[in-house]
Amino acid sequence: MKWDEDSPVTFKPGRTVHDFDRRFKLEDEGLLKAGDPCFKWAQLNEPIQLSLF
């Protein structure tokens, strides 16, 4: 995570390690389904309660 903050480039185009960490954390908490084909990265920017509906 520290390297991600210091790096001039992202982990994947447009996505950082922190983005993936947040997504996996929400999957672990059951708020997102792992491998959901309807997942949009913009969901991580929305309040969680709105992304459930």
ModelCIF file with pLDDT and N, C-alpha, C, O atoms, coordinates in Angstrom:
data_MODEL
#
_entry.id   MODEL 
#
_entity.id                         1 
_entity.type                       polymer 
_entity.pdbx_number_of_molecules   1 
#
_entity_poly.entity_id                      1 
_entity_poly.type                           'polypeptide(L)' 
_entity_poly.nstd_linkage                   no 
_entity_poly.nstd_monomer                   no 
_entity_poly.pdbx_seq_one_letter_code       MKWDEDSPVTFKPGRTVHDFDRRFKLEDEGLLKAGDPCFKWAQLNEPIQLSLF 
_entity_poly.pdbx_seq_one_letter_code_can   MKWDEDSPVTFKPGRTVHDFDRRFKLEDEGLLKAGDPCFKWAQLNEPIQLSLF 
_entity_poly.pdbx_strand_id                 A 
#
loop_
_entity_poly_seq.entity_id 
_entity_poly_seq.num 
_entity_poly_seq.mon_id 
_entity_poly_seq.hetero 
1 1  MET n 
1 2  LYS n 
1 3  TRP n 
1 4  ASP n 
1 5  GLU n 
1 6  ASP n 
1 7  SER n 
1 8  PRO n 
1 9  VAL n 
1 10 THR n 
1 11 PHE n 
1 12 LYS n 
1 13 PRO n 
1 14 GLY n 
1 15 ARG n 
1 16 THR n 
1 17 VAL n 
1 18 HIS n 
1 19 ASP n 
1 20 PHE n 
1 21 ASP n 
1 22 ARG n 
1 23 ARG n 
1 24 PHE n 
1 25 LYS n 
1 26 LEU n 
1 27 GLU n 
1 28 ASP n 
1 29 GLU n 
1 30 GLY n 
1 31 LEU n 
1 32 LEU n 
1 33 LYS n 
1 34 ALA n 
1 35 GLY n 
1 36 ASP n 
1 37 PRO n 
1 38 CYS n 
1 39 PHE n 
1 40 LYS n 
1 41 TRP n 
1 42 ALA n 
1 43 GLN n 
1 44 LEU n 
1 45 ASN n 
1 46 GLU n 
1 47 PRO n 
1 48 ILE n 
1 49 GLN n 
1 50 LEU n 
1 51 SER n 
1 52 LEU n 
1 53 PHE n 
#
_struct_asym.id          A 
_struct_asym.entity_id   1 
#
loop_
_ma_qa_metric.id 
_ma_qa_metric.mode 
_ma_qa_metric.name 
_ma_qa_metric.software_group_id 
_ma_qa_metric.type 
1 global pLDDT . pLDDT 
2 local  pLDDT . pLDDT 
#
_ma_qa_metric_global.metric_id      1 
_ma_qa_metric_global.metric_value   77.98 
_ma_qa_metric_global.model_id       1 
_ma_qa_metric_global.ordinal_id     1 
#
loop_
_ma_qa_metric_local.label_asym_id 
_ma_qa_metric_local.label_comp_id 
_ma_qa_metric_local.label_seq_id 
_ma_qa_metric_local.metric_id 
_ma_qa_metric_local.metric_value 
_ma_qa_metric_local.model_id 
_ma_qa_metric_local.ordinal_id 
A MET 1  2 71.00 1 1  
A LYS 2  2 74.00 1 2  
A TRP 3  2 70.00 1 3  
A ASP 4  2 68.00 1 4  
A GLU 5  2 73.00 1 5  
A ASP 6  2 75.00 1 6  
A SER 7  2 73.00 1 7  
A PRO 8  2 72.00 1 8  
A VAL 9  2 70.00 1 9  
A THR 10 2 65.00 1 10 
A PHE 11 2 65.00 1 11 
A LYS 12 2 69.00 1 12 
A PRO 13 2 75.00 1 13 
A GLY 14 2 77.00 1 14 
A ARG 15 2 82.00 1 15 
A THR 16 2 81.00 1 16 
A VAL 17 2 82.00 1 17 
A HIS 18 2 84.00 1 18 
A ASP 19 2 86.00 1 19 
A PHE 20 2 87.00 1 20 
A ASP 21 2 89.00 1 21 
A ARG 22 2 89.00 1 22 
A ARG 23 2 89.00 1 23 
A PHE 24 2 90.00 1 24 
A LYS 25 2 90.00 1 25 
A LEU 26 2 87.00 1 26 
A GLU 27 2 89.00 1 27 
A ASP 28 2 91.00 1 28 
A GLU 29 2 87.00 1 29 
A GLY 30 2 85.00 1 30 
A LEU 31 2 82.00 1 31 
A LEU 32 2 84.00 1 32 
A LYS 33 2 86.00 1 33 
A ALA 34 2 86.00 1 34 
A GLY 35 2 85.00 1 35 
A ASP 36 2 86.00 1 36 
A PRO 37 2 87.00 1 37 
A CYS 38 2 85.00 1 38 
A PHE 39 2 85.00 1 39 
A LYS 40 2 85.00 1 40 
A TRP 41 2 84.00 1 41 
A ALA 42 2 84.00 1 42 
A GLN 43 2 81.00 1 43 
A LEU 44 2 81.00 1 44 
A ASN 45 2 79.00 1 45 
A GLU 46 2 77.00 1 46 
A PRO 47 2 75.00 1 47 
A ILE 48 2 67.00 1 48 
A GLN 49 2 62.00 1 49 
A LEU 50 2 51.00 1 50 
A SER 51 2 54.00 1 51 
A LEU 52 2 52.00 1 52 
A PHE 53 2 50.00 1 53 
#
loop_
_atom_site.group_PDB 
_atom_site.id 
_atom_site.type_symbol 
_atom_site.label_atom_id 
_atom_site.label_alt_id 
_atom_site.label_comp_id 
_atom_site.label_asym_id 
_atom_site.label_entity_id 
_atom_site.label_seq_id 
_atom_site.pdbx_PDB_ins_code 
_atom_site.Cartn_x 
_atom_site.Cartn_y 
_atom_site.Cartn_z 
_atom_site.occupancy 
_atom_site.B_iso_or_equiv 
_atom_site.pdbx_formal_charge 
_atom_site.auth_seq_id 
_atom_site.auth_comp_id 
_atom_site.auth_asym_id 
_atom_site.auth_atom_id 
_atom_site.pdbx_PDB_model_num 
ATOM 1   N N  . MET A 1 1  ? 0.825   -1.182  0.000   1.00 71.00 ? 1  MET A N  1 
ATOM 2   C CA . MET A 1 1  ? 0.000   0.000   0.000   1.00 71.00 ? 1  MET A CA 1 
ATOM 3   C C  . MET A 1 1  ? 0.877   1.257   0.000   1.00 71.00 ? 1  MET A C  1 
ATOM 4   O O  . MET A 1 1  ? 0.565   2.240   -0.672  1.00 71.00 ? 1  MET A O  1 
ATOM 5   N N  . LYS A 1 2  ? 1.949   1.216   0.741   1.00 74.00 ? 2  LYS A N  1 
ATOM 6   C CA . LYS A 1 2  ? 2.854   2.364   0.789   1.00 74.00 ? 2  LYS A CA 1 
ATOM 7   C C  . LYS A 1 2  ? 3.460   2.613   -0.593  1.00 74.00 ? 2  LYS A C  1 
ATOM 8   O O  . LYS A 1 2  ? 3.559   3.758   -1.033  1.00 74.00 ? 2  LYS A O  1 
ATOM 9   N N  . TRP A 1 3  ? 3.856   1.559   -1.261  1.00 70.00 ? 3  TRP A N  1 
ATOM 10  C CA . TRP A 1 3  ? 4.434   1.695   -2.600  1.00 70.00 ? 3  TRP A CA 1 
ATOM 11  C C  . TRP A 1 3  ? 3.433   2.311   -3.562  1.00 70.00 ? 3  TRP A C  1 
ATOM 12  O O  . TRP A 1 3  ? 3.803   3.097   -4.434  1.00 70.00 ? 3  TRP A O  1 
ATOM 13  N N  . ASP A 1 4  ? 2.163   1.954   -3.402  1.00 68.00 ? 4  ASP A N  1 
ATOM 14  C CA . ASP A 1 4  ? 1.124   2.484   -4.279  1.00 68.00 ? 4  ASP A CA 1 
ATOM 15  C C  . ASP A 1 4  ? 1.032   3.999   -4.131  1.00 68.00 ? 4  ASP A C  1 
ATOM 16  O O  . ASP A 1 4  ? 0.861   4.709   -5.122  1.00 68.00 ? 4  ASP A O  1 
ATOM 17  N N  . GLU A 1 5  ? 1.142   4.495   -2.914  1.00 73.00 ? 5  GLU A N  1 
ATOM 18  C CA . GLU A 1 5  ? 1.075   5.937   -2.687  1.00 73.00 ? 5  GLU A CA 1 
ATOM 19  C C  . GLU A 1 5  ? 2.272   6.656   -3.309  1.00 73.00 ? 5  GLU A C  1 
ATOM 20  O O  . GLU A 1 5  ? 2.141   7.776   -3.803  1.00 73.00 ? 5  GLU A O  1 
ATOM 21  N N  . ASP A 1 6  ? 3.430   6.011   -3.281  1.00 75.00 ? 6  ASP A N  1 
ATOM 22  C CA . ASP A 1 6  ? 4.656   6.630   -3.787  1.00 75.00 ? 6  ASP A CA 1 
ATOM 23  C C  . ASP A 1 6  ? 4.839   6.479   -5.295  1.00 75.00 ? 6  ASP A C  1 
ATOM 24  O O  . ASP A 1 6  ? 5.643   7.192   -5.895  1.00 75.00 ? 6  ASP A O  1 
ATOM 25  N N  . SER A 1 7  ? 4.112   5.572   -5.901  1.00 73.00 ? 7  SER A N  1 
ATOM 26  C CA . SER A 1 7  ? 4.307   5.263   -7.313  1.00 73.00 ? 7  SER A CA 1 
ATOM 27  C C  . SER A 1 7  ? 3.692   6.326   -8.222  1.00 73.00 ? 7  SER A C  1 
ATOM 28  O O  . SER A 1 7  ? 2.587   6.801   -7.961  1.00 73.00 ? 7  SER A O  1 
ATOM 29  N N  . PRO A 1 8  ? 4.399   6.698   -9.285  1.00 72.00 ? 8  PRO A N  1 
ATOM 30  C CA . PRO A 1 8  ? 3.838   7.662   -10.242 1.00 72.00 ? 8  PRO A CA 1 
ATOM 31  C C  . PRO A 1 8  ? 2.830   7.012   -11.205 1.00 72.00 ? 8  PRO A C  1 
ATOM 32  O O  . PRO A 1 8  ? 2.126   7.723   -11.923 1.00 72.00 ? 8  PRO A O  1 
ATOM 33  N N  . VAL A 1 9  ? 2.752   5.688   -11.229 1.00 70.00 ? 9  VAL A N  1 
ATOM 34  C CA . VAL A 1 9  ? 1.805   4.991   -12.102 1.00 70.00 ? 9  VAL A CA 1 
ATOM 35  C C  . VAL A 1 9  ? 0.864   4.154   -11.240 1.00 70.00 ? 9  VAL A C  1 
ATOM 36  O O  . VAL A 1 9  ? 1.186   3.820   -10.099 1.00 70.00 ? 9  VAL A O  1 
ATOM 37  N N  . THR A 1 10 ? -0.304  3.817   -11.796 1.00 65.00 ? 10 THR A N  1 
ATOM 38  C CA . THR A 1 10 ? -1.273  3.018   -11.055 1.00 65.00 ? 10 THR A CA 1 
ATOM 39  C C  . THR A 1 10 ? -1.017  1.533   -11.246 1.00 65.00 ? 10 THR A C  1 
ATOM 40  O O  . THR A 1 10 ? -0.313  1.119   -12.167 1.00 65.00 ? 10 THR A O  1 
ATOM 41  N N  . PHE A 1 11 ? -1.603  0.739   -10.355 1.00 65.00 ? 11 PHE A N  1 
ATOM 42  C CA . PHE A 1 11 ? -1.473  -0.704  -10.386 1.00 65.00 ? 11 PHE A CA 1 
ATOM 43  C C  . PHE A 1 11 ? -2.005  -1.262  -11.708 1.00 65.00 ? 11 PHE A C  1 
ATOM 44  O O  . PHE A 1 11 ? -1.322  -2.036  -12.379 1.00 65.00 ? 11 PHE A O  1 
ATOM 45  N N  . LYS A 1 12 ? -3.192  -0.877  -12.068 1.00 69.00 ? 12 LYS A N  1 
ATOM 46  C CA . LYS A 1 12 ? -3.814  -1.181  -13.358 1.00 69.00 ? 12 LYS A CA 1 
ATOM 47  C C  . LYS A 1 12 ? -4.259  0.169   -13.922 1.00 69.00 ? 12 LYS A C  1 
ATOM 48  O O  . LYS A 1 12 ? -4.456  1.110   -13.153 1.00 69.00 ? 12 LYS A O  1 
ATOM 49  N N  . PRO A 1 13 ? -4.418  0.290   -15.215 1.00 75.00 ? 13 PRO A N  1 
ATOM 50  C CA . PRO A 1 13 ? -4.846  1.586   -15.764 1.00 75.00 ? 13 PRO A CA 1 
ATOM 51  C C  . PRO A 1 13 ? -6.122  2.098   -15.085 1.00 75.00 ? 13 PRO A C  1 
ATOM 52  O O  . PRO A 1 13 ? -7.184  1.484   -15.189 1.00 75.00 ? 13 PRO A O  1 
ATOM 53  N N  . GLY A 1 14 ? -6.000  3.208   -14.404 1.00 77.00 ? 14 GLY A N  1 
ATOM 54  C CA . GLY A 1 14 ? -7.152  3.824   -13.756 1.00 77.00 ? 14 GLY A CA 1 
ATOM 55  C C  . GLY A 1 14 ? -7.491  3.293   -12.384 1.00 77.00 ? 14 GLY A C  1 
ATOM 56  O O  . GLY A 1 14 ? -8.371  3.852   -11.730 1.00 77.00 ? 14 GLY A O  1 
ATOM 57  N N  . ARG A 1 15 ? -6.842  2.244   -11.913 1.00 82.00 ? 15 ARG A N  1 
ATOM 58  C CA . ARG A 1 15 ? -7.146  1.638   -10.614 1.00 82.00 ? 15 ARG A CA 1 
ATOM 59  C C  . ARG A 1 15 ? -5.884  1.530   -9.781  1.00 82.00 ? 15 ARG A C  1 
ATOM 60  O O  . ARG A 1 15 ? -4.823  1.172   -10.291 1.00 82.00 ? 15 ARG A O  1 
ATOM 61  N N  . THR A 1 16 ? -6.003  1.840   -8.505  1.00 81.00 ? 16 THR A N  1 
ATOM 62  C CA . THR A 1 16 ? -4.862  1.741   -7.598  1.00 81.00 ? 16 THR A CA 1 
ATOM 63  C C  . THR A 1 16 ? -5.023  0.506   -6.720  1.00 81.00 ? 16 THR A C  1 
ATOM 64  O O  . THR A 1 16 ? -6.084  -0.117  -6.688  1.00 81.00 ? 16 THR A O  1 
ATOM 65  N N  . VAL A 1 17 ? -3.972  0.171   -6.021  1.00 82.00 ? 17 VAL A N  1 
ATOM 66  C CA . VAL A 1 17 ? -4.040  -0.936  -5.062  1.00 82.00 ? 17 VAL A CA 1 
ATOM 67  C C  . VAL A 1 17 ? -5.078  -0.604  -3.990  1.00 82.00 ? 17 VAL A C  1 
ATOM 68  O O  . VAL A 1 17 ? -5.760  -1.499  -3.490  1.00 82.00 ? 17 VAL A O  1 
ATOM 69  N N  . HIS A 1 18 ? -5.200  0.675   -3.636  1.00 84.00 ? 18 HIS A N  1 
ATOM 70  C CA . HIS A 1 18 ? -6.191  1.074   -2.644  1.00 84.00 ? 18 HIS A CA 1 
ATOM 71  C C  . HIS A 1 18 ? -7.618  0.815   -3.142  1.00 84.00 ? 18 HIS A C  1 
ATOM 72  O O  . HIS A 1 18 ? -8.485  0.435   -2.355  1.00 84.00 ? 18 HIS A O  1 
ATOM 73  N N  . ASP A 1 19 ? -7.866  1.017   -4.436  1.00 86.00 ? 19 ASP A N  1 
ATOM 74  C CA . ASP A 1 19 ? -9.188  0.718   -5.006  1.00 86.00 ? 19 ASP A CA 1 
ATOM 75  C C  . ASP A 1 19 ? -9.501  -0.768  -4.857  1.00 86.00 ? 19 ASP A C  1 
ATOM 76  O O  . ASP A 1 19 ? -10.595 -1.144  -4.436  1.00 86.00 ? 19 ASP A O  1 
ATOM 77  N N  . PHE A 1 20 ? -8.525  -1.607  -5.206  1.00 87.00 ? 20 PHE A N  1 
ATOM 78  C CA . PHE A 1 20 ? -8.733  -3.048  -5.089  1.00 87.00 ? 20 PHE A CA 1 
ATOM 79  C C  . PHE A 1 20 ? -8.896  -3.453  -3.632  1.00 87.00 ? 20 PHE A C  1 
ATOM 80  O O  . PHE A 1 20 ? -9.718  -4.316  -3.322  1.00 87.00 ? 20 PHE A O  1 
ATOM 81  N N  . ASP A 1 21 ? -8.134  -2.850  -2.737  1.00 89.00 ? 21 ASP A N  1 
ATOM 82  C CA . ASP A 1 21 ? -8.239  -3.163  -1.314  1.00 89.00 ? 21 ASP A CA 1 
ATOM 83  C C  . ASP A 1 21 ? -9.642  -2.840  -0.798  1.00 89.00 ? 21 ASP A C  1 
ATOM 84  O O  . ASP A 1 21 ? -10.233 -3.625  -0.056  1.00 89.00 ? 21 ASP A O  1 
ATOM 85  N N  . ARG A 1 22 ? -10.165 -1.688  -1.193  1.00 89.00 ? 22 ARG A N  1 
ATOM 86  C CA . ARG A 1 22 ? -11.524 -1.308  -0.755  1.00 89.00 ? 22 ARG A CA 1 
ATOM 87  C C  . ARG A 1 22 ? -12.566 -2.262  -1.325  1.00 89.00 ? 22 ARG A C  1 
ATOM 88  O O  . ARG A 1 22 ? -13.493 -2.658  -0.618  1.00 89.00 ? 22 ARG A O  1 
ATOM 89  N N  . ARG A 1 23 ? -12.426 -2.635  -2.590  1.00 89.00 ? 23 ARG A N  1 
ATOM 90  C CA . ARG A 1 23 ? -13.381 -3.557  -3.189  1.00 89.00 ? 23 ARG A CA 1 
ATOM 91  C C  . ARG A 1 23 ? -13.347 -4.906  -2.480  1.00 89.00 ? 23 ARG A C  1 
ATOM 92  O O  . ARG A 1 23 ? -14.400 -5.453  -2.150  1.00 89.00 ? 23 ARG A O  1 
ATOM 93  N N  . PHE A 1 24 ? -12.151 -5.454  -2.239  1.00 90.00 ? 24 PHE A N  1 
ATOM 94  C CA . PHE A 1 24 ? -12.051 -6.756  -1.578  1.00 90.00 ? 24 PHE A CA 1 
ATOM 95  C C  . PHE A 1 24 ? -12.566 -6.697  -0.144  1.00 90.00 ? 24 PHE A C  1 
ATOM 96  O O  . PHE A 1 24 ? -13.140 -7.667  0.351   1.00 90.00 ? 24 PHE A O  1 
ATOM 97  N N  . LYS A 1 25 ? -12.362 -5.560  0.526   1.00 90.00 ? 25 LYS A N  1 
ATOM 98  C CA . LYS A 1 25 ? -12.868 -5.403  1.886   1.00 90.00 ? 25 LYS A CA 1 
ATOM 99  C C  . LYS A 1 25 ? -14.394 -5.431  1.885   1.00 90.00 ? 25 LYS A C  1 
ATOM 100 O O  . LYS A 1 25 ? -15.002 -6.064  2.748   1.00 90.00 ? 25 LYS A O  1 
ATOM 101 N N  . LEU A 1 26 ? -15.012 -4.751  0.926   1.00 87.00 ? 26 LEU A N  1 
ATOM 102 C CA . LEU A 1 26 ? -16.481 -4.746  0.827   1.00 87.00 ? 26 LEU A CA 1 
ATOM 103 C C  . LEU A 1 26 ? -17.013 -6.129  0.460   1.00 87.00 ? 26 LEU A C  1 
ATOM 104 O O  . LEU A 1 26 ? -18.090 -6.514  0.916   1.00 87.00 ? 26 LEU A O  1 
ATOM 105 N N  . GLU A 1 27 ? -16.275 -6.881  -0.354  1.00 89.00 ? 27 GLU A N  1 
ATOM 106 C CA . GLU A 1 27 ? -16.671 -8.250  -0.672  1.00 89.00 ? 27 GLU A CA 1 
ATOM 107 C C  . GLU A 1 27 ? -16.597 -9.115  0.577   1.00 89.00 ? 27 GLU A C  1 
ATOM 108 O O  . GLU A 1 27 ? -17.497 -9.918  0.825   1.00 89.00 ? 27 GLU A O  1 
ATOM 109 N N  . ASP A 1 28 ? -15.537 -8.963  1.368   1.00 91.00 ? 28 ASP A N  1 
ATOM 110 C CA . ASP A 1 28 ? -15.395 -9.732  2.605   1.00 91.00 ? 28 ASP A CA 1 
ATOM 111 C C  . ASP A 1 28 ? -16.520 -9.428  3.587   1.00 91.00 ? 28 ASP A C  1 
ATOM 112 O O  . ASP A 1 28 ? -16.965 -10.307 4.325   1.00 91.00 ? 28 ASP A O  1 
ATOM 113 N N  . GLU A 1 29 ? -16.975 -8.181  3.591   1.00 87.00 ? 29 GLU A N  1 
ATOM 114 C CA . GLU A 1 29 ? -18.067 -7.778  4.483   1.00 87.00 ? 29 GLU A CA 1 
ATOM 115 C C  . GLU A 1 29 ? -19.439 -8.172  3.937   1.00 87.00 ? 29 GLU A C  1 
ATOM 116 O O  . GLU A 1 29 ? -20.450 -7.999  4.619   1.00 87.00 ? 29 GLU A O  1 
ATOM 117 N N  . GLY A 1 30 ? -19.482 -8.699  2.715   1.00 85.00 ? 30 GLY A N  1 
ATOM 118 C CA . GLY A 1 30 ? -20.742 -9.122  2.116   1.00 85.00 ? 30 GLY A CA 1 
ATOM 119 C C  . GLY A 1 30 ? -21.535 -8.004  1.476   1.00 85.00 ? 30 GLY A C  1 
ATOM 120 O O  . GLY A 1 30 ? -22.701 -8.196  1.130   1.00 85.00 ? 30 GLY A O  1 
ATOM 121 N N  . LEU A 1 31 ? -20.935 -6.849  1.314   1.00 82.00 ? 31 LEU A N  1 
ATOM 122 C CA . LEU A 1 31 ? -21.636 -5.720  0.714   1.00 82.00 ? 31 LEU A CA 1 
ATOM 123 C C  . LEU A 1 31 ? -21.539 -5.716  -0.803  1.00 82.00 ? 31 LEU A C  1 
ATOM 124 O O  . LEU A 1 31 ? -22.336 -5.059  -1.472  1.00 82.00 ? 31 LEU A O  1 
ATOM 125 N N  . LEU A 1 32 ? -20.580 -6.435  -1.347  1.00 84.00 ? 32 LEU A N  1 
ATOM 126 C CA . LEU A 1 32 ? -20.444 -6.632  -2.785  1.00 84.00 ? 32 LEU A CA 1 
ATOM 127 C C  . LEU A 1 32 ? -20.275 -8.121  -3.034  1.00 84.00 ? 32 LEU A C  1 
ATOM 128 O O  . LEU A 1 32 ? -19.715 -8.835  -2.202  1.00 84.00 ? 32 LEU A O  1 
ATOM 129 N N  . LYS A 1 33 ? -20.756 -8.588  -4.174  1.00 86.00 ? 33 LYS A N  1 
ATOM 130 C CA . LYS A 1 33 ? -20.567 -9.988  -4.552  1.00 86.00 ? 33 LYS A CA 1 
ATOM 131 C C  . LYS A 1 33 ? -19.267 -10.135 -5.323  1.00 86.00 ? 33 LYS A C  1 
ATOM 132 O O  . LYS A 1 33 ? -18.989 -9.369  -6.246  1.00 86.00 ? 33 LYS A O  1 
ATOM 133 N N  . ALA A 1 34 ? -18.484 -11.113 -4.942  1.00 86.00 ? 34 ALA A N  1 
ATOM 134 C CA . ALA A 1 34 ? -17.235 -11.387 -5.651  1.00 86.00 ? 34 ALA A CA 1 
ATOM 135 C C  . ALA A 1 34 ? -17.548 -11.838 -7.073  1.00 86.00 ? 34 ALA A C  1 
ATOM 136 O O  . ALA A 1 34 ? -18.391 -12.712 -7.274  1.00 86.00 ? 34 ALA A O  1 
ATOM 137 N N  . GLY A 1 35 ? -16.887 -11.258 -8.047  1.00 85.00 ? 35 GLY A N  1 
ATOM 138 C CA . GLY A 1 35 ? -17.078 -11.647 -9.437  1.00 85.00 ? 35 GLY A CA 1 
ATOM 139 C C  . GLY A 1 35 ? -18.388 -11.188 -10.054 1.00 85.00 ? 35 GLY A C  1 
ATOM 140 O O  . GLY A 1 35 ? -18.771 -11.680 -11.116 1.00 85.00 ? 35 GLY A O  1 
ATOM 141 N N  . ASP A 1 36 ? -19.076 -10.266 -9.422  1.00 86.00 ? 36 ASP A N  1 
ATOM 142 C CA . ASP A 1 36 ? -20.349 -9.762  -9.932  1.00 86.00 ? 36 ASP A CA 1 
ATOM 143 C C  . ASP A 1 36 ? -20.135 -9.092  -11.287 1.00 86.00 ? 36 ASP A C  1 
ATOM 144 O O  . ASP A 1 36 ? -19.398 -8.109  -11.370 1.00 86.00 ? 36 ASP A O  1 
ATOM 145 N N  . PRO A 1 37 ? -20.771 -9.608  -12.366 1.00 87.00 ? 37 PRO A N  1 
ATOM 146 C CA . PRO A 1 37 ? -20.572 -9.015  -13.687 1.00 87.00 ? 37 PRO A CA 1 
ATOM 147 C C  . PRO A 1 37 ? -21.186 -7.613  -13.809 1.00 87.00 ? 37 PRO A C  1 
ATOM 148 O O  . PRO A 1 37 ? -20.863 -6.885  -14.747 1.00 87.00 ? 37 PRO A O  1 
ATOM 149 N N  . CYS A 1 38 ? -22.056 -7.231  -12.884 1.00 85.00 ? 38 CYS A N  1 
ATOM 150 C CA . CYS A 1 38 ? -22.682 -5.907  -12.914 1.00 85.00 ? 38 CYS A CA 1 
ATOM 151 C C  . CYS A 1 38 ? -21.898 -4.877  -12.105 1.00 85.00 ? 38 CYS A C  1 
ATOM 152 O O  . CYS A 1 38 ? -22.296 -3.714  -12.034 1.00 85.00 ? 38 CYS A O  1 
ATOM 153 N N  . PHE A 1 39 ? -20.783 -5.296  -11.494 1.00 85.00 ? 39 PHE A N  1 
ATOM 154 C CA . PHE A 1 39 ? -19.992 -4.371  -10.672 1.00 85.00 ? 39 PHE A CA 1 
ATOM 155 C C  . PHE A 1 39 ? -19.435 -3.245  -11.528 1.00 85.00 ? 39 PHE A C  1 
ATOM 156 O O  . PHE A 1 39 ? -18.905 -3.472  -12.616 1.00 85.00 ? 39 PHE A O  1 
ATOM 157 N N  . LYS A 1 40 ? -19.566 -2.028  -11.016 1.00 85.00 ? 40 LYS A N  1 
ATOM 158 C CA . LYS A 1 40 ? -18.993 -0.846  -11.651 1.00 85.00 ? 40 LYS A CA 1 
ATOM 159 C C  . LYS A 1 40 ? -18.075 -0.179  -10.626 1.00 85.00 ? 40 LYS A C  1 
ATOM 160 O O  . LYS A 1 40 ? -18.442 -0.054  -9.457  1.00 85.00 ? 40 LYS A O  1 
ATOM 161 N N  . TRP A 1 41 ? -16.908 0.243   -11.045 1.00 84.00 ? 41 TRP A N  1 
ATOM 162 C CA . TRP A 1 41 ? -15.961 0.872   -10.129 1.00 84.00 ? 41 TRP A CA 1 
ATOM 163 C C  . TRP A 1 41 ? -16.545 2.122   -9.500  1.00 84.00 ? 41 TRP A C  1 
ATOM 164 O O  . TRP A 1 41 ? -16.140 2.505   -8.403  1.00 84.00 ? 41 TRP A O  1 
ATOM 165 N N  . ALA A 1 42 ? -17.482 2.762   -10.166 1.00 84.00 ? 42 ALA A N  1 
ATOM 166 C CA . ALA A 1 42 ? -18.117 3.963   -9.616  1.00 84.00 ? 42 ALA A CA 1 
ATOM 167 C C  . ALA A 1 42 ? -18.880 3.645   -8.336  1.00 84.00 ? 42 ALA A C  1 
ATOM 168 O O  . ALA A 1 42 ? -19.120 4.541   -7.527  1.00 84.00 ? 42 ALA A O  1 
ATOM 169 N N  . GLN A 1 43 ? -19.264 2.384   -8.137  1.00 81.00 ? 43 GLN A N  1 
ATOM 170 C CA . GLN A 1 43 ? -19.968 1.994   -6.915  1.00 81.00 ? 43 GLN A CA 1 
ATOM 171 C C  . GLN A 1 43 ? -19.121 2.262   -5.675  1.00 81.00 ? 43 GLN A C  1 
ATOM 172 O O  . GLN A 1 43 ? -19.673 2.493   -4.599  1.00 81.00 ? 43 GLN A O  1 
ATOM 173 N N  . LEU A 1 44 ? -17.817 2.237   -5.797  1.00 81.00 ? 44 LEU A N  1 
ATOM 174 C CA . LEU A 1 44 ? -16.960 2.475   -4.650  1.00 81.00 ? 44 LEU A CA 1 
ATOM 175 C C  . LEU A 1 44 ? -17.007 3.929   -4.203  1.00 81.00 ? 44 LEU A C  1 
ATOM 176 O O  . LEU A 1 44 ? -16.648 4.241   -3.068  1.00 81.00 ? 44 LEU A O  1 
ATOM 177 N N  . ASN A 1 45 ? -17.443 4.816   -5.081  1.00 79.00 ? 45 ASN A N  1 
ATOM 178 C CA . ASN A 1 45 ? -17.527 6.235   -4.755  1.00 79.00 ? 45 ASN A CA 1 
ATOM 179 C C  . ASN A 1 45 ? -18.884 6.629   -4.186  1.00 79.00 ? 45 ASN A C  1 
ATOM 180 O O  . ASN A 1 45 ? -19.043 7.727   -3.654  1.00 79.00 ? 45 ASN A O  1 
ATOM 181 N N  . GLU A 1 46 ? -19.868 5.726   -4.302  1.00 77.00 ? 46 GLU A N  1 
ATOM 182 C CA . GLU A 1 46 ? -21.218 6.000   -3.812  1.00 77.00 ? 46 GLU A CA 1 
ATOM 183 C C  . GLU A 1 46 ? -21.324 5.579   -2.354  1.00 77.00 ? 46 GLU A C  1 
ATOM 184 O O  . GLU A 1 46 ? -20.569 4.721   -1.896  1.00 77.00 ? 46 GLU A O  1 
ATOM 185 N N  . PRO A 1 47 ? -22.261 6.183   -1.621  1.00 75.00 ? 47 PRO A N  1 
ATOM 186 C CA . PRO A 1 47 ? -22.526 5.677   -0.279  1.00 75.00 ? 47 PRO A CA 1 
ATOM 187 C C  . PRO A 1 47 ? -22.966 4.211   -0.369  1.00 75.00 ? 47 PRO A C  1 
ATOM 188 O O  . PRO A 1 47 ? -23.725 3.841   -1.265  1.00 75.00 ? 47 PRO A O  1 
ATOM 189 N N  . ILE A 1 48 ? -22.494 3.396   0.546   1.00 67.00 ? 48 ILE A N  1 
ATOM 190 C CA . ILE A 1 48 ? -22.736 1.955   0.479   1.00 67.00 ? 48 ILE A CA 1 
ATOM 191 C C  . ILE A 1 48 ? -24.223 1.617   0.440   1.00 67.00 ? 48 ILE A C  1 
ATOM 192 O O  . ILE A 1 48 ? -24.625 0.750   -0.336  1.00 67.00 ? 48 ILE A O  1 
ATOM 193 N N  . GLN A 1 49 ? -25.054 2.273   1.254   1.00 62.00 ? 49 GLN A N  1 
ATOM 194 C CA . GLN A 1 49 ? -26.459 1.934   1.292   1.00 62.00 ? 49 GLN A CA 1 
ATOM 195 C C  . GLN A 1 49 ? -27.139 2.142   -0.056  1.00 62.00 ? 49 GLN A C  1 
ATOM 196 O O  . GLN A 1 49 ? -28.080 1.417   -0.378  1.00 62.00 ? 49 GLN A O  1 
ATOM 197 N N  . LEU A 1 50 ? -26.690 3.112   -0.854  1.00 51.00 ? 50 LEU A N  1 
ATOM 198 C CA . LEU A 1 50 ? -27.285 3.342   -2.160  1.00 51.00 ? 50 LEU A CA 1 
ATOM 199 C C  . LEU A 1 50 ? -26.863 2.283   -3.162  1.00 51.00 ? 50 LEU A C  1 
ATOM 200 O O  . LEU A 1 50 ? -27.629 1.974   -4.076  1.00 51.00 ? 50 LEU A O  1 
ATOM 201 N N  . SER A 1 51 ? -25.678 1.720   -3.024  1.00 54.00 ? 51 SER A N  1 
ATOM 202 C CA . SER A 1 51 ? -25.212 0.737   -3.990  1.00 54.00 ? 51 SER A CA 1 
ATOM 203 C C  . SER A 1 51 ? -25.852 -0.637  -3.768  1.00 54.00 ? 51 SER A C  1 
ATOM 204 O O  . SER A 1 51 ? -25.714 -1.526  -4.608  1.00 54.00 ? 51 SER A O  1 
ATOM 205 N N  . LEU A 1 52 ? -26.546 -0.814  -2.648  1.00 52.00 ? 52 LEU A N  1 
ATOM 206 C CA . LEU A 1 52 ? -27.194 -2.097  -2.394  1.00 52.00 ? 52 LEU A CA 1 
ATOM 207 C C  . LEU A 1 52 ? -28.516 -2.239  -3.127  1.00 52.00 ? 52 LEU A C  1 
ATOM 208 O O  . LEU A 1 52 ? -29.030 -3.349  -3.259  1.00 52.00 ? 52 LEU A O  1 
ATOM 209 N N  . PHE A 1 53 ? -29.077 -1.133  -3.606  1.00 50.00 ? 53 PHE A N  1 
ATOM 210 C CA . PHE A 1 53 ? -30.399 -1.183  -4.232  1.00 50.00 ? 53 PHE A CA 1 
ATOM 211 C C  . PHE A 1 53 ? -30.318 -1.002  -5.718  1.00 50.00 ? 53 PHE A C  1 
ATOM 212 O O  . PHE A 1 53 ? -31.344 -1.018  -6.399  1.00 50.00 ? 53 PHE A O  1 
#
